[in-house]
Amino acid sequence: MKLYVNQTSPYARKVRVVVKEKNLTDRVTLIDIDPWNDPLPLLAVSPLSRVPVLVTDENVTLTESDTISRYLDERWPAAPMMPAGFAERTEVASRVALLQGMIDSAFDAAIEKRRPAAQQWPESIARQLRAVERGLTVVERVRRPDDRFDLGDVSLACLLGYLDFRHAALAWRSSRPALAIWFEAVSRRPSMASTGPNDPVG
């Protein structure tokens, strides 16, 4: 399988973490690519020019991090990312959806900051980061067992890592000590320690 990613993308990181948690590194070839330049190899497999993109062994193209993660989880159920029970799966799906929206908000704010200063819309940046802050308040109340690392936890870890990388001024640790302690622990997992935005894809 081929997985098109970008080193700093929080979306791609989610899938990279799942690949490592499931010990699929020998089955998945990572291709680090810059989607902003509309590279022809990426356009050849997806017209959207976004990462991540997975091309399966059957030459089926899958896009969007959660779709790819769910595919890998169903295809290789060892070290499950989603529980078997319907109610339990629904609970994880609820967390994943909220966190996906929070990542979207953090990402959109970061993209707005990349525009020339005179063209930036400060209120848009502030609004997106307010959404992240409200989401963190909700997420912090959710129970996080020490022995669990499901797809919701992967999403949360990648969000917090992205906030450190692109929105350090948010200083989320100072007001979220429980999340900070949790994040420090999960950051020591090999799947997290080797997939940070400053770690080469490999």
N, C-alpha and C positions, 0 to 999 in steps of 0.2 A: 504494500500500500504506500501511497505517497501523501504526505501531509504538508500543505503549503502554509507557512507561518511567517510571522514577523517577530523579531526578537523582543520588541517592546509592547506588543499588542496584548492587552489583558484577555481578549477573547481567545487568541491563539494559546495563551498560557494555560487557560482552563483545559484545553484538549491535551496539551503537552503534559500536564500533570496527570490527567487520566491515563494517558499512554504509559507513563512511568509507573503509576500505581498498579496497573494491570500487567506490568512486565511485558509490554508489547514493543519494546524498543527495537528488537531484532526483526519485527514484522513491518515496522513503519519507517519509511525513509523521510526524514525531515528536509524540507526545502525552504530556506530562509529567503524571503523575497519582499521587496518594497511595493506594496499595493498602490501607493500614491502615484507611482510613475506609470501605471497601467502597463505592467510588463507583459510581453507577449506570451511567455510560458503560463502565466496566471490566467490571462484572458482566454487561452486555449482550453482551459478546463472550467472557467466560470466567467460569464460576461460581466459580473458585478465588480470584479477586481477588488475583492475584500478577502481578508483572511479571518479564520482558517478555512481551508478547503481540503477535504479528504477525497482521494480517488481510490476506491476499493480495489481489491484483487480482481473483482468482476467488472472493473472499469465503470463503476457507478460513481457519480460525483455527488458528494454531500457538502452542503455549506451550513454555516451557523454553528457556533460552538456547542450549544445544547443538543442540537440534532446529531452532530458527530459524536458527542459524548454518550448520548443514549444508544446510538448504533453500536459503539464499541462495547458498551455495558451489556447489551443484549447478545451481541455476537460472542463475547468472551465474558461470561458471567462471574468468573472467579474474581475475588475482591470486588464485590458488587458496589456500584455507585448509587443504585436505587434499591430500596427494600422490596421484598416480594409481595407483601400485603397491600391491598388497595388503599386502605386508609393511610398507611405509612408512606406509600408512594405519593399520595396526594399531598401529604404534609411536606415532603421533600420538594415536590414540584412547586408548591407555594413559595418556599424559600428561594428556590432557583429563580423563579419569575421575578420576585421582588429584587433580588440581587442583580439579575440581568438588567433591570431598569436602572438600578443604581450605577452599575458600570457604564451603561449608556449615558447617564447624566454626567458622570465624571469624565468620560471620553469626550463628549460634546463640549464641555467646558474647556478641556485641554486644547481641543481643536480651535475653539474661538480665541484662545490666548495666543495661538500661532499666527493669527492675522496681524498685519501691521497695526501698531497701537492706535492710530487714528481711525482705523476701520473696525476696531473691536466694539462689541456691545456689552459693556460691563454688567448691565442688568441681566442679560442672558446668562453670563457666567455665574453671577450671584444666585440666580434662580435655580440653576442646575445644582449648584453646591448646597443650596438649602434643601433640595430634594434628597441629596446624599445624606445630609445631617439628620433629616427626619427619618430616613431609612435606617440609619445607624441606631437611632433611639429604639426603633422596633426590633431590629436584629439583636441588639444587646440583651433584650429580655428573653430571647429564645434559648432554651436549654441546649448546651453543647457538651454531651458526654465526652470524657477524655479518650475513650476507645473508639470514637466514631470519626470517620472522614468520608462522608458521602458527597454527592454532587453539590448539595447545598453548601457544605463546608468548603469544598474546592472553590466554589463561586465566591464565598465570603473571603477566603484567603487571597484570591487573586484580586478582588476589589481592594482590600486593605493594602496589598503590595502596590497596586496602581496608585492609590492615594499617596503613599509615601513617595512614589516616583514622580508623579505629575502635580501633586497638590500638597506639598510638604507644609505650606502655610496653614493648611486646615488644622494641623496639629491634633488629629483625632485622638491620639493616645492620652492626652492630658485630661480629656473629659470622658474617656471610655476605658478605664483601667482594666475592667474584666476582659474586654475585647483585646486589649494590648497583651495581657498575659496569655490569652489563648493563641493569639497570632505568633507570639514569640515561640510557643511550643510547636505549633504546626509548621513554622518556618524551618524547623530543624529536620523535617521529613525530607528524605533524599529527593522526592518528586518536586518539592518546593525549593529546596536549596540550590537545585541545578537549573531552574527555569526562570530565574528572576530577569528583569529587564536589562540588567548589566551582564548577564551570563550568556556567552555565545550559544547559539542553537547547535545542538549536537546530541 
